[in-house]
Structures are given as C-alpha cells and as structure tokens.
Amino acid sequence: MDTQTLDTDAVAQYLQGRLPGFDGPVSATKFTGGQSNPTFLLETGAGNYVLRRKPPGQLLKSAHAVDREFRVQKALAGSDVPVARMHVLCEDPSVIGSDFYVMDHVQGRNFNEPTMEGLSNADRTAVIADMNRVLAALHDVDVDAVGLGDYGPPGHYLERQVARWTKQYRASETQDIPAMNRLIERLAADMPEDDGQRTLVHGDYRIDNMIFEADGTNCLAVLDWELSTIGHPYADLASVIMQWQLPAGTEGRGLMGVDRAALGLPSDADFVAEYCRRRGLQRVDRFGFFVAFCFFRMGAIIQGVLKRAMDGNASNPKRAMQLGVFVPVFAENGLNALKSDS
C-alpha cells in the first residue's frame, strides 16, 4: 500500500470549486517526519497548502481520525492557541483512497529536538517559555464556547485512556514484552481518583509538533492533533516532561544527560512550576503517574507504528522499524516514573 505518493490529479479535481482561489495543477512533496497520518506539501498556483490523510489500508478502530484533527483546529481559530487555518475536509475515501484535509502551510521553523542546536541561550529560553504559554492557554480554552463540549466522552480520562491504549497495544502486539505487561498492570492498579479536571488536551504535546517564527521565538501553530480530546490537562504537561527524560540526539530527541542550564533550558520542575503559575495552580498531584501513562501511551503508539510497517502501510516504513525496538525502553521508563509518583 503506497503511503509515499499522492494522486495529485484527483486532489486538484476535488479542490476545484471547494478551495477559494484555487486553480490549476498541484505538485505534492511528502514530509518525512511523523509516523501517524501521511502529510504532504501541496504547491499550487494559488499558494502552498498542507494535506494530511489517513493511511490507506486496514487501520485500528478510532485511529487516524483526520476529521477530528480538522474539527479541533477549526474550532481553535482566533483563540490564544495558534493553529493553521483549515480549508477543506474530504470524507469520501474514493477520491484518493482515504479521508484527508487541506490546511494552510505555515511558514516558520520546526525544532526536531529540544536542544534547538544553533539557537542562542536567550532564544532557547524564550521558545520554551512560549511553549509553556501555549500549553496553559490550551488548557484554559472554554470548550463549550468554541463548540467542543462534546469532543470527548465524560468520565475518568486516565481510566478510559489506559483501557483504550491497552486494547490498541494488544491489537498491534508483535511479541511479548514483560515490562509493558507490568506497566499495564500497574497503571490499572494504581489509578488516581478522578479529580474532575476536564479540558481540551492535545495528546502529543512536544516541541517537534510546533511551528515557530522563522527568525523569532513565538509559536505560530501547534500541529498533529490526532490524539486530541477532552481529558486531563496534566497528561499534556507530562507529555513534555516524558520527551525531555529521553536520551538526547536524533533517536531519543530528549534532554537526558544535557546540561540544561548551560543551554538556557529549564529543569522539569521549573517548567511545571511555570505552568502552574500561569494556570493559578498550587501543585500537580500524582505527576509521576501521568508521566508513566505518557510513556505507556507512546510505547503503544510506537507498537502500532511497527505493526503498520510490518503490514506495509506505515507513513515512514524505515523509521517505523527503527522505532519499534524502543517499545521496551518506554515501558521501563514508565515503570521508573511510577516509582517517583507522589
């Protein structure tokens, strides 16, 4: 199943009359990053756009919901949460073989790693500060006012998510991983009580899912809303910290072993404290559990990516196979996070 190319003639025909100002042929270049929904730069006579599609082929239930990505970003337009402008949603898989949507191409820069090589310390500090600001703004969105009150089911978010991702993990399991089994058992057994917090959550909030000004430090757009829902805000906060606890470099893309002060980067505790200040919170309870949950969820996601690669419909097959070996690492990190839970 081809995830690397796009039927540009079919796309052009569909956009005619649906995308204001659009006229003429389309050329498409696939973005190499990301493992979820194949994403393409569309170059047209009217300007450049980005197309995100579901992968072709058999998919896990509820996965790759591009319609939800489109809805949440459209709802956030004009809010304090920067997003790309949404244009067209196609829910007719006969057009190119799966659902897709088209949005603005946001010109700016993307940092694949939180070390942000080449930036000054002052700019690193400012980028992370704006990342913190946007996260707090996201969790302060009035979901009813923006029409997202029904964007996620009611009830215990963590309980629901652990159950969902356990099911997804089991459906894509390719080998027995004892650490993952233990983590699943521990998460279910040590579940915090529901404290009633319900906000819009991104689900995969990290620096490489953001676009910043080309020569500044402000965030222009948060990308990749596939996992967004109504849930617990601390899961997004923990997602940032989870990434930072991974090894530095192109594989882990974390900050493990990095002298953060020497680079102008905050400690985990300082980032959490700044988030709490912005949202008027005294502290974050049971944060170790939230970090463990994020490690578990990412492990389950990577397992799904590996399974799709083995089935022939991964967005980036080579990278997917490389990532698959890290599932046990995420599981062990999750178990370690539980030890620090308070």
Buried (B, 14 or more C-beta within 10 A) or exposed (E): EEBEEBBBEBBBEBBEEEBEEBEEEBEBEBBEBBBBBBBBBBBBEBEEBBBBBBBBBEBEEEBBBBBBBBBBBBBBEEBEBBBBEBBBBBEEEEBBBBBBBBBBBBEBBBBEBBBBEEBEEEBBBBBBBBBBBBBBBBBBBEBEEBEBEEBBEEEBBBBBBBBBBBBBBEBBBEEEBEBBEBBBEBBEEEBBEEEEEBBBBBBBBBBBBBBBBEEBBBBBBBBBBBBBBBBBBBBBBBBBBBBBBBBBEEEBBBBEEBEBEEBBBBEBEEBBBBBBEBBEBEEBBBBBBBBBBBBBBBBBBBBBBBBBBBBEBBBBBEBBBEBBEBBBBBBBBBBBBBEEBE
